[in-house]
Amino acid sequence: MELFRTKLKTMSNHQREKLAIAVRRFLLKHVSQTGGHLSSSLGATDAIVALHSVFDTDRDKIFFDVGHQSYAHKILTGRHKEFSTLRQWNGLSGFPNPAESTHDPAVAGHASTSISLALGTARAFCLQQSDGVPIAFIGDGALTGGQAYEALCDAGNSGLPMLVVLNDNGMAISRNNGGVAKHLTRLRTRPQYFKMKRAVHVVTDVMPPIVNRTIRGVKRTIRDSILPTGSLFESLGFTYLGPADGHNIAEMVALLNHARDLQRPVLLHLITRKGKGYLPAELKPASFHGVGAFDIETGRGTSLGRGESYSDRFGNTLCKLADSNKNLVAITAAMPDGTGLMPFMQRHPNRFFDVGIAEPHAVTMAAAMAKQGLRPVVAIYSTFLQRAFDQILHDVALESLPVVFCVDRAGLVGEDGATHHGAFDVGYLSQVPNMELYAPASLAELESMLTRILSEEQHNPIAIRYPRGSEGDYKLDLSSNDFMIRPATKAHIAEPTAIVTYGNMINIAIAAADEIGASIVKLNRLAPLDINAIQNVLPKRFAVIEDVVHAGSVGEKLAAPLAFNLGNTLPLHGFVAQQHKAAGLDVDSIIAALQEAWQV
């Protein structure tokens, strides 16, 4: 396939179409065996073949947004022989990865970053006098994220040669919502435009080149009168091309060559079909967005059916609680299906809000709702909630507002890898002032915690973190206390030992503790963490098991109980000396604390 990439520029458009079909069949064959992101990659294949026909990724840089659209790009850039290892241990990543190939200029697991990356590259190329062209290949779902518009505004104003390819299929993972989605729908569904476009093609196909160019110029004028839709992008400084058929390679190649020749910021708007070329994925694109192994003939999964997941239990519990609490509202950021909120959306549509890939907006909006007496529940994957840390801190915590954060995909997530692990939430949420953080270890505990929190009067932000998938062998509900102690099941070999853990790691901890004869301290509340109470029940020899990074972890906190810092509150305004004293960081406070602890 690498050979095809080098020959694409000399191929006829008919040959390119045949290659695109072969690439689709290839990735369908392998993804059906390994699992992966299918619908988005099938829909982007023709556009990627067209891009590689015009641009050279040894010099030009393609930034995919989000990166799960890039499978055809991986195949065309020499990784076809490794495709059977997709998303497997030591195999190909499901996202672009510079460590994997020089044709991947950046990691791309989170949305709305491509235009910023392309503009940064354009500015570097300008300073280095390089003739390379940076390309942002962005889905319309990623265009719901605020960073994309920050970058569009700056890029259009820059005047630098760069290309934004808008892959518009009307979807992120689920159907897109919001004003931008409606705007793009108007662009792609005006019957006058497409009727005129078909008529022009019939004429121009038989006309001499000079007449052809004149007619196409007239066509652009008529298009602009029918579709004043490029004005959004043109007002930001872009030359707008389209909307074009994202499955017509000949049309795309012509437009891409034109875009390159313009030597300025260009936005090419492509209309594609998610799941293109595989009927089950075309009919149910959301179901085939991220799939496990499946049978190509039937489209049915070949793995055993999964049990109820934490996301399922969360969504069903929230539905029941909303039946009796009319102030309860649910908010998500383009993840109604993944977070288990589809039943809530169907049962309480007026109290369900999908804001698109806009996590900061979701959190600040929830803060305002809480101030007006509603009970907002914000359900976002751990890896994506990272992008709203400032809003959690500034808009929710500083006023101690009663927002509930349900943090899905906490801990390790499997095949999606480093860009999607929820390995930082314990560290960053536990340092937020006034925040309570809970970690259920079973479905029953999740339901119990959520029910208790939403049934009581709340005066501060609360987060519940839970993993992807379903529970393990531990199915009890021991969530009524901040922590519980499980005695050793056999005699200790030496002096008493204990394992401290929480969440889904309880299953590994139990297996290890039973083997070596250790007791277990299972934490239910991680913040605020009552270190003194926990240390009082711990033997001298203990270990902490948790699937998060070390910084900010429970293990780090238990290892350094005598530490001087800002604690879990931020001092009010005043002189720095006053703030030090309020936090116990002045000399007198530190000396007094050390004398008491060390009995000096």
C-alpha positions in Angstrom: 0.0 0.0 0.0 3.0 2.4 0.6 3.7 1.8 -3.1 0.2 3.0 -4.0 0.8 6.2 -2.0 3.8 7.1 -4.1 1.9 6.2 -7.4 -1.3 8.0 -6.5 -0.2 11.3 -8.2 0.1 9.5 -11.5 -3.0 7.4 -11.3 -6.2 8.2 -13.1 -9.2 9.1 -11.0 -10.8 5.7 -12.0 -7.7 3.9 -10.6 -7.9 6.0 -7.4 -11.6 5.0 -7.0 -10.6 1.3 -7.3 -7.9 1.8 -4.8 -10.3 3.4 -2.3 -12.6 0.4 -2.7 -9.7 -1.9 -2.0 -8.6 0.1 1.1 -12.2 -0.1 2.4 -12.3 -3.8 2.0 -8.9 -4.2 3.6 -9.8 -2.2 6.7 -13.2 -3.8 7.0 -11.6 -7.3 6.9 -9.2 -6.4 9.7 -11.4 -4.3 11.9 -14.0 -7.1 11.9 -11.2 -9.2 13.5 -9.6 -6.7 15.9 -12.4 -4.2 16.6 -11.9 -0.5 16.2 -13.4 2.7 14.9 -15.1 1.6 11.7 -17.9 4.0 10.6 -15.7 7.1 10.6 -12.8 5.5 8.8 -15.0 4.1 6.1 -16.6 7.5 5.5 -13.2 9.2 5.3 -11.5 6.8 2.9 -12.3 8.5 -0.4 -11.2 11.9 1.0 -7.9 10.4 2.3 -7.1 8.8 -1.1 -7.8 12.2 -2.7 -5.5 14.0 -0.2 -2.7 11.6 -0.8 -3.2 12.1 -4.5 -2.4 15.8 -4.2 -0.2 16.2 -1.1 3.0 14.5 0.0 3.1 13.6 3.7 6.9 13.4 3.6 6.6 17.2 3.4 2.9 18.2 3.9 1.3 17.4 7.3 -2.2 16.0 7.8 -3.6 16.5 11.3 -6.6 14.3 11.8 -9.4 15.4 14.2 -10.3 13.1 15.7 -7.7 10.6 14.9 -10.0 7.6 14.6 -10.7 8.7 11.0 -7.2 7.9 10.0 -7.2 4.2 9.3 -7.0 4.6 5.5 -4.1 7.0 6.0 -2.3 4.4 8.1 -2.9 1.8 5.3 -1.6 4.1 2.6 1.5 5.1 4.6 3.0 1.7 4.9 1.3 0.2 7.9 -0.9 -2.3 6.1 1.3 -5.3 7.0 0.8 -4.5 10.7 -2.9 -3.8 10.5 -3.8 -7.1 12.1 -2.3 -5.7 15.3 -4.5 -2.6 15.4 -5.3 -1.6 19.0 -3.5 -4.8 20.3 -0.7 -4.9 22.8 2.6 -3.6 21.1 0.6 -3.2 17.9 -0.7 -0.2 15.9 -2.5 2.5 17.8 -6.1 3.3 16.9 -5.0 7.0 16.5 -2.2 8.8 14.7 1.0 8.4 16.6 4.4 10.0 15.6 6.2 7.2 17.4 4.6 4.8 15.0 5.2 6.7 11.7 6.8 9.9 10.4 3.6 10.4 8.4 1.7 11.1 11.7 2.7 14.6 12.7 0.9 14.6 16.1 -1.0 12.4 18.5 -4.8 12.9 17.9 -7.0 11.3 20.5 -8.9 14.3 21.7 -11.1 16.6 19.5 -10.8 20.1 18.2 -7.0 20.3 18.1 -6.2 19.9 14.4 -6.6 23.6 13.3 -4.3 24.8 16.1 -1.7 22.2 15.1 -2.0 23.1 11.4 -1.6 26.8 12.1 1.4 26.2 14.4 2.9 24.2 11.6 2.1 26.9 9.0 3.8 29.5 11.1 6.9 27.2 11.5 6.9 26.5 7.8 6.8 30.3 7.1 9.8 31.0 9.4 11.7 28.0 8.0 10.8 29.0 4.4 9.3 25.5 3.7 6.8 25.0 0.9 4.9 22.3 2.8 1.2 22.7 3.4 -0.4 21.8 6.8 -3.8 20.2 6.5 -6.4 19.9 9.3 -8.8 17.1 8.5 -11.6 17.8 11.0 -15.0 16.1 11.5 -18.0 18.3 12.0 -18.3 16.7 15.5 -14.9 18.1 16.4 -16.1 21.5 15.1 -18.5 21.7 18.1 -15.4 22.2 20.3 -14.5 25.8 21.2 -10.8 25.4 20.5 -11.6 24.8 16.9 -13.1 28.3 16.6 -10.2 29.9 18.5 -7.9 28.4 15.9 -10.2 29.2 12.9 -10.2 32.9 14.0 -6.4 33.1 14.3 -5.7 31.0 11.2 -8.0 33.0 8.9 -6.4 36.2 10.1 -2.9 34.8 9.5 -3.2 34.6 5.8 -0.8 31.7 5.7 -1.1 28.8 3.3 -3.1 26.0 5.1 -6.0 23.8 4.4 -8.9 22.8 6.6 -10.9 19.9 5.3 -14.3 19.7 7.0 -15.5 16.1 6.9 -19.2 16.7 7.4 -21.3 13.6 8.0 -23.7 15.1 10.5 -22.3 13.1 13.4 -19.7 13.0 16.1 -20.3 9.5 17.7 -24.0 10.1 17.9 -26.0 12.7 15.9 -24.7 16.2 16.2 -26.7 18.9 18.0 -26.4 22.7 18.1 -26.3 25.7 15.9 -23.2 24.7 13.9 -24.8 21.4 13.0 -27.9 23.2 11.8 -25.8 25.6 9.8 -24.0 22.8 8.1 -27.2 21.0 7.4 -28.5 24.1 5.6 -25.4 24.1 3.5 -25.7 20.5 2.5 -29.4 20.1 1.9 -30.5 23.1 -0.3 -32.1 21.3 -3.2 -31.6 24.3 -5.5 -27.9 24.1 -5.2 -27.5 20.4 -5.9 -30.0 20.6 -8.8 -28.0 23.4 -10.4 -24.7 21.6 -9.7 -25.9 18.4 -11.5 -27.0 20.5 -14.5 -23.7 22.3 -14.7 -21.8 19.0 -14.7 -23.8 17.7 -17.6 -22.9 20.8 -19.7 -19.2 21.2 -18.6 -18.3 17.6 -19.3 -18.6 18.3 -23.0 -17.3 21.9 -23.2 -13.8 23.1 -24.1 -11.6 24.1 -21.1 -11.9 27.9 -21.6 -15.7 27.7 -21.7 -15.7 25.2 -18.8 -13.8 27.7 -16.6 -16.3 30.5 -17.4 -19.3 28.3 -16.6 -17.8 27.2 -13.3 -17.2 30.8 -12.4 -20.8 31.6 -13.1 -21.7 28.5 -11.0 -19.8 29.9 -8.0 -21.7 33.2 -8.3 -25.0 31.4 -8.4 -23.9 29.1 -5.5 -23.1 32.1 -3.3 -26.6 33.6 -4.0 -28.3 30.3 -3.1 -26.0 29.3 -0.4 -24.6 32.2 1.6 -23.4 29.6 3.9 -19.6 29.9 3.4 -20.0 33.4 5.0 -19.2 31.9 8.5 -15.8 30.7 7.4 -15.2 33.5 4.9 -15.8 36.1 7.6 -13.0 34.5 9.6 -10.6 34.9 6.7 -10.9 31.6 4.8 -11.6 30.9 1.2 -14.6 28.6 1.3 -14.9 25.8 -1.2 -17.9 23.5 -1.3 -20.0 21.8 -0.3 -18.5 19.0 -2.4 -19.2 15.3 -2.6 -16.7 13.6 -0.2 -17.0 10.4 -2.2 -16.3 11.8 -5.6 -12.5 11.5 -5.9 -12.2 13.4 -9.2 -14.1 16.4 -7.8 -12.0 16.4 -4.6 -8.7 16.1 -6.4 -9.6 19.2 -8.6 -10.6 21.2 -5.5 -7.6 20.2 -3.5 -5.2 21.2 -6.3 -7.1 24.5 -6.5 -6.9 25.0 -2.7 -3.1 24.4 -2.8 -2.6 26.9 -5.6 -4.4 29.6 -3.6 -1.6 29.9 -1.1 -3.8 31.1 1.7 -6.2 29.7 4.4 -8.8 27.5 2.6 -11.7 25.5 4.0 -12.9 22.7 1.9 -16.4 21.4 3.0 -16.9 17.8 2.1 -20.2 15.9 2.5 -19.6 12.2 3.5 -21.6 9.3 4.6 -20.4 7.7 7.8 -19.9 3.9 7.3 -19.7 4.4 3.5 -19.4 1.1 1.6 -20.6 -1.2 4.4 -24.4 -1.3 4.6 -24.8 -2.2 8.3 -22.5 0.7 9.2 -24.3 3.1 6.9 -27.7 2.1 8.4 -26.4 2.2 12.0 -23.3 4.4 12.0 -23.3 5.1 15.8 -23.4 1.3 16.5 -20.3 0.8 14.3 -18.4 3.9 15.5 -16.4 1.8 17.9 -16.9 -2.0 17.6 -15.5 -5.2 18.8 -14.9 -8.2 16.5 -17.9 -8.8 14.3 -19.2 -11.0 11.4 -18.9 -9.1 8.2 -21.8 -10.9 6.6 -24.3 -10.2 9.3 -22.8 -7.2 11.1 -23.3 -9.0 14.4 -20.6 -9.1 17.1 -18.7 -12.4 17.5 -17.8 -11.9 21.1 -19.9 -12.9 24.0 -22.6 -10.4 25.1 -21.4 -8.1 27.8 -23.2 -7.8 31.1 -24.7 -4.6 32.5 -22.0 -1.9 32.6 -21.4 0.9 35.1 -22.6 3.3 32.4 -25.8 1.3 32.0 -26.4 1.3 35.8 -25.7 5.0 36.0 -28.1 5.9 33.2 -31.0 3.7 34.5 -30.5 4.9 38.1 -30.6 8.5 37.0 -33.8 7.9 35.0 -35.5 6.6 38.1 -34.3 9.4 40.3 -35.5 12.0 37.8 -39.0 10.5 37.9 -39.4 11.9 41.4 -37.1 14.9 41.2 -38.2 17.4 38.6 -35.1 19.6 39.2 -32.7 16.9 38.2 -31.1 17.5 34.8 -28.5 15.5 32.8 -25.7 17.1 30.8 -23.1 15.4 28.5 -20.6 16.4 25.9 -21.4 14.5 22.7 -21.6 11.2 24.6 -25.2 10.3 25.3 -24.7 6.7 24.3 -21.3 6.1 25.8 -22.2 7.5 29.1 -25.5 5.5 29.4 -27.7 8.6 29.1 -29.8 7.5 26.1 -32.6 6.2 28.3 -32.7 9.5 30.1 -32.7 11.4 26.8 -35.7 9.4 25.7 -37.6 9.5 29.0 -36.8 13.1 30.1 -35.9 14.9 26.8 -36.6 18.4 28.2 -34.1 17.8 31.0 -31.4 16.3 28.8 -28.6 18.5 27.3 -26.0 17.4 24.9 -23.7 20.4 24.3 -21.4 18.8 21.7 -17.6 18.3 22.3 -17.6 21.3 24.6 -16.7 20.1 28.1 -15.8 23.6 29.5 -19.1 24.9 28.4 -20.9 21.9 29.9 -19.4 22.5 33.3 -20.0 26.2 33.4 -23.6 25.8 32.2 -24.1 23.2 35.0 -22.8 25.8 37.5 -25.4 28.3 36.4 -28.1 25.7 36.6 -27.1 24.8 40.1 -27.2 28.4 41.2 -30.9 28.5 40.0 -31.9 25.6 42.1 -31.6 22.7 39.6 -29.6 19.5 40.3 -27.3 19.1 37.4 -25.5 15.8 36.8 -22.6 16.1 34.3 -21.6 12.8 32.7 -18.2 12.9 30.9 -15.4 10.5 30.3 -12.5 11.0 32.7 -10.0 11.7 29.8 -12.3 14.4 28.4 -13.2 16.0 31.8 -9.5 17.0 32.0 -10.3 19.8 29.5 -12.7 21.4 31.9 -10.5 21.6 35.0 -10.4 25.3 35.1 -14.2 25.5 34.9 -14.6 22.9 37.7 -12.2 25.0 39.8 -13.3 28.5 39.0 -17.0 28.2 38.1 -18.1 25.4 40.4 -15.8 24.9 43.3 -15.0 28.4 44.4 -18.7 29.0 45.0 -19.2 25.5 46.3 -22.0 24.8 43.9 -23.9 21.5 44.0 -22.9 20.0 40.7 -22.6 16.2 40.5 -19.8 14.9 38.1 -20.2 11.3 37.0 -16.8 10.4 35.7 -17.0 7.5 33.3 -14.1 5.5 32.0 -12.0 6.1 35.1 -8.7 4.2 35.3 -7.4 2.1 32.4 -9.6 1.8 29.3 -8.0 -0.9 27.2 -7.6 -0.6 23.4 -8.1 3.2 23.1 -4.8 3.5 24.9 -2.8 6.5 26.3 -5.0 9.2 24.9 -8.1 7.8 26.7 -6.9 6.4 30.0 -8.7 8.0 33.0 -5.5 8.0 35.0 -5.4 11.6 36.3 -8.9 12.3 37.7 -8.1 11.3 41.3 -5.1 13.7 41.3 -6.9 16.7 39.8 -10.3 16.3 41.4 -9.0 15.6 44.9 -7.2 18.9 44.9 -10.3 20.9 44.0 -11.6 22.9 47.0 -14.9 21.6 48.5 -14.9 18.6 46.2 -16.1 15.2 47.4 -14.8 12.2 45.3 -16.3 8.7 45.5 -15.2 5.5 43.9 -17.8 2.6 43.8 -16.4 -0.9 43.6 -19.6 -2.5 42.3 -22.8 -1.6 40.4 -24.7 -1.7 43.6 -22.3 0.8 45.2 -22.6 3.1 42.2 -26.4 3.0 42.4 -26.3 3.5 46.2 -23.9 6.4 46.1 -25.8 8.2 43.3 -29.1 7.7 45.0 -27.9 9.0 48.3 -26.1 12.0 46.8 -29.1 13.1 44.8 -31.6 12.4 47.5 -29.9 14.6 50.1 -29.4 18.4 50.2 -26.1 19.2 48.6 -23.9 22.2 49.3 -20.7 21.4 47.3 -19.5 19.7 44.2 -19.4 15.9 44.2 -17.7 13.5 41.7 -18.2 9.7 41.3 -15.6 7.9 39.3 -16.2 4.5 37.8 -14.6 2.3 35.2 -15.4 1.2 31.7 -17.3 -2.0 31.4 -18.9 -4.1 34.1 -18.1 -5.1 37.6 -15.9 -8.1 38.6 -16.5 -10.7 41.2 -17.0 -8.1 44.0 -20.7 -7.3 44.0 -21.4 -6.1 47.5 -22.6 -2.7 48.6 -20.4 -1.5 51.5 -20.5 2.1 50.6 -22.1 3.5 53.7 -18.8 4.5 55.3 -15.8 6.4 54.0 -13.8 3.1 54.1 -14.3 -0.5 55.2 -12.0 -3.1 56.5 -11.9 -6.7 55.2 -9.9 -9.0 57.6 -7.3 -11.3 56.3 -8.8 -14.7 55.2 -5.8 -16.7 56.5 -3.0 -16.3 59.0 -0.3 -13.7 58.3 3.0 -15.2 57.4 4.8 -12.5 59.5 3.4 -9.3 61.1 0.0 -7.9 60.0 -0.2 -6.5 56.5 -2.9 -4.7 54.5 -3.8 -3.6 51.0 -5.5 -0.3 50.5 -7.6 0.1 47.3 -10.8 1.4 45.8 -13.1 1.1 42.8 -12.7 -1.8 40.4 -9.2 -2.6 41.6 -10.9 -4.3 44.6 -11.0 -7.5 42.5 -7.3 -7.6 42.0 -6.7 -6.6 45.6 -8.8 -9.4 47.0 -7.1 -12.0 44.9 -3.6 -10.8 46.0 -4.7 -10.4 49.7 -6.2 -13.9 49.9 -2.9 -15.3 48.6 -0.6 -13.6 51.0 -2.9 -13.3 54.0 -3.4 -9.5 54.1 -6.4 -7.5 55.2 -8.0 -5.0 52.8 -9.0 -1.4 53.5 -11.4 -0.5 50.7 -11.9 3.3 50.3 -15.3 4.6 49.3 -14.5 8.3 49.6 -11.2 9.5 48.1 -11.6 13.2 48.8 -11.5 14.7 51.3 -9.4 11.8 52.5 -9.3 11.2 56.2 -5.7 10.3 56.4 -5.6 10.1 60.2 -8.6 7.7 60.4 -7.1 5.5 57.7 -3.7 5.4 59.3 -5.2 4.4 62.6 -6.4 1.1 61.2 -3.3 0.4 59.0 -0.5 -1.9 60.2 3.1 -0.8 59.7 3.3 -2.8 56.5 0.8 -1.8 53.9 0.5 -1.3 50.1 -1.8 0.9 48.0 -3.2 -0.5 44.7 -4.8 2.1 42.3 -4.9 2.5 38.5 -3.9 6.2 38.4 -0.6 8.1 38.0 1.4 8.6 41.2 1.1 12.3 41.4 -2.0 13.1 43.5 -2.7 9.5 44.2 -4.0 8.0 47.5 -0.7 6.2 47.8 1.2 9.5 47.6 -1.0 11.0 50.3 -0.7 8.1 52.7 3.1 8.0 52.3 3.4 11.7 53.4 0.8 12.3 56.1 2.9 15.2 57.6 2.9 17.6 54.7 2.5 21.4 54.7 0.5 22.8 51.7 -2.6 24.6 50.9 -4.8 21.7 51.9 -8.2 21.6 50.2 -9.1 25.2 50.3 -7.8 28.4 48.7 -7.2 31.4 50.9 -9.2 34.6 50.2 -7.7 37.8 48.9 -5.2 39.7 51.1 -1.5 40.0 51.7 0.6 36.9 51.0 1.7 36.8 54.7 -2.0 36.7 55.7 -2.7 33.9 53.2 0.3 31.9 54.5 -1.0 32.2 58.1 -4.5 31.2 57.1 -3.1 28.1 55.4 -0.8 27.2 58.2 2.3 27.9 56.1 3.8 30.6 58.3 6.8 29.9 60.6 4.9 29.8 63.8 2.2 27.4 62.6 4.8 25.0 61.1 6.9 25.0 64.3 3.8 24.3 66.4 2.7 21.5 64.1 6.1 19.8 64.1 6.5 20.1 67.9 3.1 18.4 68.4 3.8 15.6 65.8 7.4 14.9 66.8 6.9 15.7 70.5 9.9 18.0 70.4 
